[in-house]
Amino acid sequence: MLNRIGRKFGVQSKFLALVLFASLASLLLTGFVSFGIARHLLTEAGYNQLIGLRNARAEAVLDHFKKLEDHVLTMSEAPMTLSAVRAFSPAFSQLPDINPTQRKELEQYYLKDFLPQLKKRITGDPALPTYFPPSPQARYLKYHYVAANPHPEKRALLDDAGDGSQWSAIHKKSHPRFRRIANRYGYEDILLVDIKTGDVIYSVANEVDLGTNLLNGPFSDSAAARVFREVRKSRDPNFITQSDLEHYKPGLGVPTSFVGTTVFDGDDFIGALIFQLDYRALDRTMTSNRRWSDVGLGKSGETYLVGRDYLLRSSPRGYLENAGQFLKALQGRGYSPAKVAQIKSSESPLLIQDVRTEGARRALEGKTGTAAYADYRGVPVIGAYQPIQLGPFQWALLAEIDQSELFAGVQHLARVLLLVGALLIPLLTLLALTLARSFIRPIRRLMSATDEIAAGHTDVQVSVTSEDEFGELSASFNKMADQLASRERSIQSQLAENDRLLLSILPAKTAERLKSGEKTIADSHPSVTVLFAEIEGLNVLSRQMAPEQTVLLLNELIGAFDEAAETLGMEKLRSVGSSYLAVCGLTIPRVDHERRALEFALEMLRITARLNQKRSVTLALAMGIHSGSVSAGVVGSSRFYYDVWGETITIARAIGAGAPPDGIQVSEPVVVALSGLYAFDRMSPITVKVQGELPVWQVKPPPQTSADTAEADGAGTEAAPSLALDGTSS
């Protein structure tokens, strides 16, 4: 039949029909291919962008909490904290009870102010007997600093209640400094807790948790109490713990969390330091200060946190942009009216709105990845998810953007292609071959460029030679390729930075072994020399100087020690407080490690002498040196470090502990190795655990020459003469 029809038409008609069919097929194919490629590329670009944002937010959150922990530890060691705990504890125990009139006024504060506000923000019906302070001290402080506070909106402004108590006198002196710290770093509150009794002996915010007992008081089941109990179990000055978010009742149910640590005065465990954190600081981190569009999240993208209970731990974008519209949308989707009312009264969806999405579920199962799913609004999104571990608890971090926004460009491209096809059909009969070539050429360029990207060449560009839809597609492709190339450079830069940070805490060979996947790294070193030095007089000096001056002085001294160690081939292991530990021959074998260690000890004495004269201080060094075998390796998993252990370390520390000020004591292996190069005096033996008594020698100081005198005045040389066994210069 086709043959009969074909015989009725001429060659021109057949050619036109064939060209028209081919052109229409080519146009349709072009549209489908362009649509598929664009959708695929946009999806991949969207996923890659969300992965980058997810990783950046995870690093920002971890850095946020790391800085908080560092600040808490620093504050726990500050003299102002130690003196405050020492002063507030006895003053708190001496506080009397309030009189009947004051008790009635305090009850009225609870009944008319605190309890009604608390009832609006939590479930249940809070009663006065449950929350009224049971102890006289708590009642006294709550009356004078909470109920009768002349600044009910900002109670932290009150420095002295004027009650004449010793506690108020201490508060007047200490409170302004703690308040400045809380305001400067954005803390909701700073609590000092007596470690023996569990009493909150001081609070910056002057809320109803002031004076409460965290062991058996009204708030003993709160996050603050749980943090305190964890701190109370520890005997580690560097212990740190934190809580998950909760509706904190003393703060009227506002979502909050706590970070706490121990407070030691010397060896005395005297208290706990607890910081109450503002959840809005975490919101600022997760939203880039609400600049979603500036970081590439468009009109609908967001990043947020979800807890193990599938409840929000950071505020969603919709609530922060328009809370009323957000709550109305929740009601429209059939969300529980009670939950909506609770969000409205709490002024936050945190710990109320649940997020049981596919991304949240996978992240809380410990998985990291990307997926397309419906979000907590029921809207289709693409998302990148990962778990994030914060102390004893785990959250899910999600970065999402609406699919409708992501694919808006592809849908627009499809509409444009259909419109152009409809307009071009009459012209295709005359220009089919020419137009077919013009269509095929840009497609081939795009496909070639796509293959280049698939092969890993992210710097590929497609030349834009027209202003039609293919030109727009080429421009979009070029923009996408630029973004991929930029991300590739960013990844390579981050990898280089990771390598640099790794080399800053590990020897180069050890870092390479760790990067190669070796999980357990430990080595034995049969012959090294260990130097232990104790800086005497530093503790006395720190009590006489401001903390900033002490840090500057210690940085100058330790920095000079570190430079000398590098020059003499010593490897610094650590410096903690007033102690300094170094080793020679560990990662780089040295045949003269004993001599280098002793030369380093003499140089440390010269450095300390110069610093004493320069700064008008009286610091001294007590040092011990011992040679022997040690073991070294990478310790820890998430936060690892390079550590060295063995009896050689213990003996060096014991020898140094018995050395006199500005004295260098060495063990027998060191004396044997350096006999004839230096002069030694035999000292009384020392007793070392397991080893028993060990003989020790003290290095005779070299005689002070004119060059040494000039050096002490700042104009001498850096070298010191070695001494032979008889005391002469060599």
Residue pairs with C-beta under 8 A, 6 or more apart in sequence:
6 14
9 17
16 429
19 428
19 429
19 432
19 433
20 428
20 429
20 432
22 432
22 436
23 428
23 432
23 435
23 436
24 421
24 425
24 428
26 436
26 439
26 440
27 421
27 424
27 428
27 439
28 421
30 417
30 439
30 443
31 414
31 417
31 418
31 421
33 443
34 413
34 417
34 443
34 446
34 469
34 470
34 473
35 410
35 413
35 414
35 417
37 446
37 447
37 450
38 409
38 410
38 413
38 473
38 476
39 407
39 410
41 450
41 477
41 480
42 406
42 407
42 409
42 410
42 480
43 382
43 406
43 407
45 480
45 483
45 484
46 382
46 401
46 406
47 370
47 382
47 384
48 483
48 484
48 487
49 296
49 483
50 301
50 370
50 382
50 383
50 384
50 399
50 400
50 401
51 370
51 384
51 399
52 487
52 490
53 295
53 296
53 297
53 301
53 303
53 384
53 399
54 303
54 384
54 385
54 386
54 397
54 398
54 399
55 386
57 285
57 286
57 303
57 397
57 399
58 386
58 388
58 397
60 285
60 286
61 282
61 285
61 286
61 305
61 388
61 390
61 397
62 388
62 390
64 281
64 282
64 285
65 242
65 259
65 390
65 391
68 242
68 259
68 275
68 277
69 240
69 242
69 259
71 185
71 275
72 240
72 259
72 260
72 261
72 273
72 275
73 238
73 240
73 261
75 81
75 181
75 190
75 273
76 237
76 261
76 262
76 263
76 264
76 273
77 237
78 547
79 543
79 547
80 174
80 177
80 178
81 192
81 263
81 273
82 263
82 265
82 270
83 174
84 170
84 174
84 178
84 192
84 202
85 192
85 194
85 201
85 263
85 265
85 270
85 271
86 265
86 270
87 170
87 174
88 167
88 170
88 171
88 174
88 192
88 201
88 202
89 194
89 201
89 270
89 271
91 165
91 166
91 167
91 169
91 170
91 201
92 137
92 167
92 194
92 199
92 201
92 211
93 137
94 165
94 166
94 167
95 136
95 137
95 140
95 141
95 165
95 167
96 136
96 140
97 136
97 139
97 140
98 106
98 136
98 139
98 140
98 143
102 143
102 148
103 139
103 143
105 143
105 147
105 148
106 132
106 139
106 142
106 143
106 147
107 128
107 132
109 146
109 147
110 128
110 131
110 132
111 128
114 131
114 208
114 252
115 126
115 127
115 128
115 131
117 252
118 126
118 131
118 249
118 252
118 253
119 125
119 126
120 253
120 345
121 247
121 252
121 253
121 254
121 342
121 345
121 346
122 247
122 249
122 253
123 342
126 249
130 218
131 208
131 218
131 249
132 218
133 139
133 142
133 211
133 212
133 217
133 218
134 213
134 217
134 218
135 199
135 211
135 213
135 217
137 199
137 211
138 199
138 210
138 211
138 212
138 213
138 217
139 211
140 165
140 211
141 167
141 210
141 211
142 208
142 210
142 211
144 161
144 163
144 168
145 155
145 158
145 161
145 171
145 206
145 210
146 155
146 206
146 207
146 208
146 210
148 161
149 155
149 158
149 161
149 206
150 158
151 157
151 158
155 205
155 206
155 207
156 179
156 182
156 204
156 205
156 206
158 206
159 171
159 172
159 175
159 176
160 168
160 169
160 171
160 172
161 168
161 171
162 168
171 202
174 202
175 204
178 190
178 202
178 204
179 204
181 187
181 190
182 188
182 189
182 190
182 204
182 205
186 278
186 281
187 204
187 275
187 276
187 277
187 278
188 205
188 251
188 254
188 256
188 276
188 277
188 278
189 203
189 204
189 205
189 207
189 209
189 251
189 275
189 276
190 202
190 203
190 204
190 273
190 274
190 275
190 276
191 200
191 202
191 203
191 204
191 209
191 224
191 272
191 273
191 274
191 275
191 276
192 200
192 201
192 202
192 203
192 263
192 271
192 272
192 273
192 274
193 199
193 200
193 201
193 214
193 228
193 271
193 272
193 273
193 274
194 201
194 271
195 231
195 232
195 262
195 263
195 269
195 270
195 271
195 272
197 213
197 215
198 213
198 214
198 215
198 216
198 217
198 228
198 232
199 211
199 212
199 213
199 214
200 209
200 210
200 211
200 212
200 213
200 214
201 211
201 271
202 210
203 209
203 210
205 276
207 250
207 251
208 250
209 219
209 222
209 224
209 250
212 218
212 219
212 250
213 220
214 220
214 222
214 224
214 225
214 228
214 229
215 225
215 228
215 229
219 225
219 249
219 250
222 246
222 248
222 249
222 250
223 243
223 244
223 245
223 246
223 248
223 256
223 257
223 258
224 243
224 248
224 250
224 258
224 274
224 276
226 243
227 241
227 242
227 243
227 258
227 259
227 260
227 274
228 260
228 272
228 274
230 241
230 260
231 239
231 241
231 260
231 261
231 262
231 272
231 274
232 272
234 241
234 262
235 262
235 269
236 262
237 262
237 264
238 261
239 261
239 262
240 259
240 260
240 261
240 391
241 259
241 260
241 261
241 391
241 392
242 257
242 258
242 259
242 260
242 390
242 391
242 392
243 257
243 258
243 259
244 257
244 307
244 313
244 393
245 255
245 256
245 257
245 279
245 307
245 313
245 350
245 351
246 255
246 256
246 257
246 351
247 253
247 254
247 255
247 346
247 351
248 254
248 255
248 256
248 276
251 276
253 346
254 279
254 346
254 348
255 279
255 346
255 348
255 350
255 351
256 276
256 277
256 278
256 279
257 276
257 277
257 279
258 274
258 275
258 276
258 277
259 274
259 275
259 277
260 272
260 273
260 274
260 275
261 272
261 273
262 269
262 271
262 272
262 273
263 269
263 270
263 271
263 272
263 273
264 270
279 314
279 348
279 350
282 305
282 313
282 314
283 314
283 315
283 320
284 290
286 303
286 304
286 305
286 314
286 315
287 302
287 303
287 314
287 315
287 317
287 320
288 294
288 295
290 320
290 321
292 298
292 301
292 302
292 317
293 299
297 303
297 401
298 401
298 405
299 405
300 317
300 381
300 401
300 402
300 404
300 405
301 317
301 399
301 400
301 401
301 402
301 405
302 316
302 317
302 318
302 399
302 400
302 401
303 397
303 398
303 399
303 400
304 312
304 313
304 314
304 315
304 316
304 317
304 355
304 397
304 398
305 312
305 313
305 314
305 388
305 395
305 396
305 397
305 398
306 312
306 313
306 355
306 360
306 363
306 364
306 395
306 396
306 398
307 313
307 351
307 393
307 395
307 396
308 364
308 393
308 394
308 395
309 354
310 354
310 355
310 356
310 360
310 364
311 350
311 351
311 352
311 353
311 354
311 355
312 349
312 350
312 351
312 352
312 353
312 354
312 355
313 350
313 351
313 395
314 350
315 348
315 349
315 350
316 326
316 349
316 353
316 376
318 325
318 326
318 329
318 377
319 326
319 348
319 349
323 347
326 349
327 340
327 343
327 344
329 377
330 339
330 340
330 343
330 353
331 337
331 340
333 377
333 378
339 352
339 353
342 352
343 349
343 352
343 353
346 352
353 376
354 376
355 375
355 376
355 398
356 376
357 373
357 374
357 375
357 376
357 383
357 398
358 371
358 373
358 374
359 371
359 373
359 375
359 383
359 384
359 385
359 396
359 398
359 400
360 385
360 396
360 398
362 369
362 371
362 385
363 385
363 386
363 387
363 396
363 397
363 398
364 387
364 394
364 396
365 387
366 387
366 394
367 385
367 386
367 387
368 385
368 386
368 387
369 384
369 385
369 386
370 382
370 383
370 384
370 385
371 382
371 383
371 385
372 380
372 381
372 382
372 383
372 403
373 380
373 381
373 383
374 380
374 381
375 381
375 383
375 400
379 402
379 404
380 402
380 403
380 404
381 400
381 401
381 402
381 403
382 400
382 401
382 403
382 406
383 398
383 399
383 400
383 401
384 398
384 399
384 400
385 396
385 397
385 398
385 399
386 396
386 397
387 394
387 395
387 396
387 397
388 394
388 395
388 396
388 397
389 638
409 476
413 469
413 472
413 473
416 469
417 469
420 468
420 469
424 435
427 435
428 435
439 470
442 462
442 465
442 466
442 470
442 471
442 473
442 474
443 470
445 462
445 463
445 474
446 462
446 470
446 473
446 474
446 477
449 460
449 461
449 462
449 477
449 481
450 477
452 460
453 460
453 481
453 484
458 481
458 484
458 485
458 488
459 481
459 485
460 481
461 478
461 481
462 474
462 477
462 478
462 481
463 474
464 471
464 474
464 475
464 478
465 471
499 511
499 515
502 511
502 514
502 515
503 511
505 640
505 641
505 642
506 514
506 634
506 642
507 586
507 587
507 642
508 587
509 587
510 521
510 587
510 634
510 642
513 521
514 521
514 634
520 633
521 633
521 634
522 631
522 632
522 633
522 634
523 631
523 632
523 633
524 629
524 630
524 631
525 585
525 586
525 629
525 630
525 631
525 632
526 629
527 585
527 589
527 593
527 627
527 628
527 629
528 583
528 584
528 585
528 586
528 593
528 627
528 628
528 629
528 630
528 648
529 583
529 584
529 585
529 593
529 594
529 596
529 597
529 625
529 626
529 627
529 670
530 581
530 582
530 583
530 597
530 625
530 626
530 627
530 628
530 630
530 644
530 648
530 649
530 652
531 570
531 581
531 582
531 583
531 584
531 597
531 600
531 601
531 623
531 624
531 625
531 652
532 579
532 580
532 581
532 623
532 624
532 625
532 649
532 652
532 653
532 655
532 656
533 579
533 580
533 581
533 601
533 604
533 621
533 622
533 623
533 624
533 656
534 578
534 579
534 580
534 621
534 622
534 623
534 656
534 657
534 659
535 557
535 578
535 579
535 580
535 608
535 619
535 620
535 621
536 578
536 619
536 620
536 621
536 622
536 661
537 617
537 618
537 619
537 620
538 550
538 554
538 577
538 578
538 619
539 578
541 550
541 553
541 617
541 618
541 619
542 550
545 553
553 611
553 615
553 617
556 611
557 607
557 608
557 611
557 619
558 575
558 580
560 607
560 611
561 572
561 575
561 580
561 604
561 607
562 572
564 570
564 600
564 603
564 604
564 607
565 571
565 572
565 582
565 600
568 584
568 596
568 599
568 600
568 603
569 584
569 588
569 590
569 596
570 582
570 583
570 584
570 596
570 597
570 600
571 582
571 583
571 584
571 586
571 587
571 588
572 580
572 581
572 582
573 581
573 582
573 583
573 643
573 644
574 581
575 581
580 604
581 649
581 653
582 597
582 600
583 630
583 644
584 590
584 593
584 594
584 596
584 597
584 600
585 593
586 630
586 632
586 644
590 596
593 627
594 625
594 627
594 669
594 670
594 673
594 674
595 673
595 674
595 677
597 625
597 627
597 670
598 625
598 664
598 666
598 670
598 674
598 678
598 699
599 720
599 722
601 623
601 625
601 664
601 699
602 664
602 699
602 702
602 720
603 718
603 720
604 621
604 623
605 621
605 662
605 664
605 701
606 708
606 711
606 720
608 619
608 620
608 621
608 662
609 712
610 711
610 712
610 714
611 617
611 619
612 618
612 619
613 712
613 713
614 714
620 661
620 662
621 661
621 662
622 656
622 657
622 659
622 660
622 661
622 662
622 663
623 656
623 659
623 663
623 664
623 665
624 651
624 652
624 653
624 654
624 655
624 656
624 657
624 658
624 659
624 664
624 665
624 666
624 667
624 696
625 652
625 655
625 664
625 665
625 666
625 667
625 670
626 648
626 651
626 652
626 655
626 666
626 667
626 669
626 670
627 648
627 667
627 669
627 670
627 673
628 646
628 647
628 648
628 651
628 669
629 646
629 648
630 644
630 645
630 646
630 648
630 649
631 644
631 645
631 646
632 642
632 643
632 644
632 645
633 642
633 643
634 640
634 641
634 642
634 643
635 641
635 642
635 643
647 690
647 691
650 688
650 689
651 667
651 688
651 691
651 694
652 667
654 686
654 688
654 694
655 665
655 666
655 667
655 686
655 694
655 696
656 665
658 665
658 683
658 686
658 696
659 665
659 698
660 698
662 701
663 698
663 699
664 698
664 699
665 683
665 696
665 697
665 698
665 699
666 674
666 680
666 696
666 697
666 698
666 699
667 694
667 695
667 696
667 697
668 694
668 695
668 697
670 697
671 680
671 697
675 725
676 724
676 725
677 722
677 723
677 724
677 725
677 730
678 699
678 700
678 722
678 723
678 724
678 725
679 699
679 700
679 723
679 724
679 725
679 726
679 727
680 697
680 698
680 699
680 700
680 725
681 697
681 698
681 700
682 695
682 696
682 697
683 696
683 697
683 698
684 696
685 693
685 694
685 695
685 696
686 693
686 694
686 696
687 693
687 694
688 694
700 723
700 727
702 708
702 720
702 721
702 722
702 723
702 729
703 727
705 721
707 716
707 717
708 716
708 720
709 716
710 716
710 717
711 717
711 718
721 729
721 730
722 729
722 730
723 729
723 730
724 730
